[in-house]
Amino acid sequence: MTADQLRNFTGGEWMPVAGAESVPVTNPATGDTIAIHPMSMNAEVDAAVDAAKAAFWDWWMTPVPTRSAMMFRYRHLVWEARDELAEIIVRENGKTLAEAKGEMLRALQYIEHASAVTETMKGAVTENVGSGVDIEFIREPLGPFAIIAPFNFPAMIPLYFTWAVATGNPVIVKPSEHCPLTTIRLVELAAEAGFPPGVVNMVLGDRSVVERLAVHPDVVGLSFVGSSTVAEAVYKLVTGNAKRCQAQGGSKNHLVVTDSAVIDKCLPNIVSSMLGNSSQRCFAGSNLLVYDSIYDEFMDGFLTEVGRFRLGDGMDPDTTMGPVISPDSQRQLEQAVDTAVAEGSEVLLDGRGAKVEGHPNGNWMGPTVVTGRPGMEIFDRELFGPVRAVQRVSGLDEALSVVNASTYGHTAAIYTEHGGVAREFRQRADVGQVGINIGTPAPIAFYAVGGRKTSFYGSLRGRANDAVDFYTDKKVVVSTWHVDTSQDTGVDPAFEGKS
């Protein structure tokens, strides 16, 4: 059986990609090729932008309640297809079916908030700011936006497009080369929901597609999620071409376990935070900072819990950890552990060389825990996979100094039953999200999300009302009206129609 050659979606039509280059889309658990991902050329990117530009005016003029109703229709179709989409996520991404279903529930919340556009698009008015003068602002869409999605959440992040579309902008979505199939199905459902041709477009490709979208004169803005290095480069390229950009980067999140933590209650949350989704998420706990006074007791329980993970195909109900995304990712993770050992780390749990019966070609990396400290690559650099570091700390001040010294500023969490400690941590931690007894403080879709320092480039975060601000512009109108004396009715206009 030959794997399908994937196509672009441009102006309401599925179009073959003329570019000669392509890469296979593989199942990370089996190594099997499940589709062929072609690389679009500039002309194909331009065609998608042209289609979006052509659709812009009519979509802008579509009444806001009509756009909202269409978004509700889309939400219904995605809800009906949620199990199908979850299975697609497992096949192309490798996460467990339970994790994929959890992603779908979060993804649906994105559509729900975008559907509230009749409320979020409201402007504001102040009457009589001067004698007979009123001032108001109205929200207006801006034009074609590009959405650049990573592999790790192939449903959630592409659905950033719903805020752009709901507020009146057409979009060009570029999914990850590793995981395009989920996005393709979401785009099919958008067409079924009735979005007009050119409102939702999708272009396949690599970094050259991103670069073309970033400089295209008819693209007004770009939303990106990926590594910090690429996020910085994308942000500079996009803003350097006078466009809006939100570029969410990587992370190295710290979890602090204090001497007041209720260990038996906290352990499941800590382990899930650090190793859920095979640690391939920006909210994953990366470095564990444990108070010295409870270190030995805590680590005994922690390593026991981590050792219970069962590697396997995500469709197997007994699997609790799937593969990493690619052979390259597996090699990089193994090399990171080798480097850590050379730098003096002790390997407390070793996942290198993991095997899964019946799946010899899967990208297997078992849970791995090593000791570390600031200055080590394994402690300082983002590792997108189940390799985690642990360090003893003397107390809160040392823990916060480690958190705030990081070049990343995405997330940090503390486990404590002392309110004053939690409050001080919340205030002093220089990160975008803080968890208190919650190791993965990922906000629900109705709240904005983003980090600090190299974890986020931009001023308006992704999702929620920040997304509405990002995809619209506030136009200010100052007005006064003069009475036409030739039509004098003998009634003071200020009181006309009043009893």
PyMOL commands that set and color helices and strands:
alter all, ss='L'
color gray80, all
select helices_A, chain A and resi 42-61+64-80+82-93+97-115+117-120+158-166+181-193+207-215+228-239+263-279+292-306+327-342+377-380+396-405+419-428+464-471+485-487+493-495
alter helices_A, ss='H'
color red, helices_A
select strands_A, chain A and resi 4-5+8-10+13-15+22-26+33-38+124-130+133-141+145-148+171-174+200-202+221-225+244-248+253-257+285-291+347-349+368-371+387-393+408-409+411-415+433-436+452-453+456-457+472-480
alter strands_A, ss='S'
color yellow, strands_A
deselect
rebuild
show_as cartoon
